[in-house]
Amino acid sequence: MNDFMNSITALQTAFQQVTNLAKGPGASKLIALKPLLESSSLELEKEFNRILQILQPGLRQKTKKKLLGQSLKWPFQKADVEQILQLLERHKSALTFAMNSDQM
């Protein structure tokens, strides 16, 4: 669970930083990155929100179950986690490629 959450948090942070960069003073030089950010931002935002909605009820119930001594059930199946990680990796690779292209 920690690796999954760390991957999501790391990509979300990186995506926010790249978005800020694309809005900054050197944004006009980011020819490849800006269109990619526009298309990726909607998909990533939906995915981040979907993941949070699935996890948040579990986080609220965590305290209740901890008090009651019950174990928690991870809300994702292995296939779901793999699919999410593939989506995040695809966006991460695309952002990296676009940033490298703009540096040339």
Salt bridges, closest charged atoms under 4 A:
GLU43 OE2 - ARG90 NH2 3.15
GLU43 OE1 - HIS91 NE2 3.16
GLU47 OE2 - ARG50 NH2 2.81
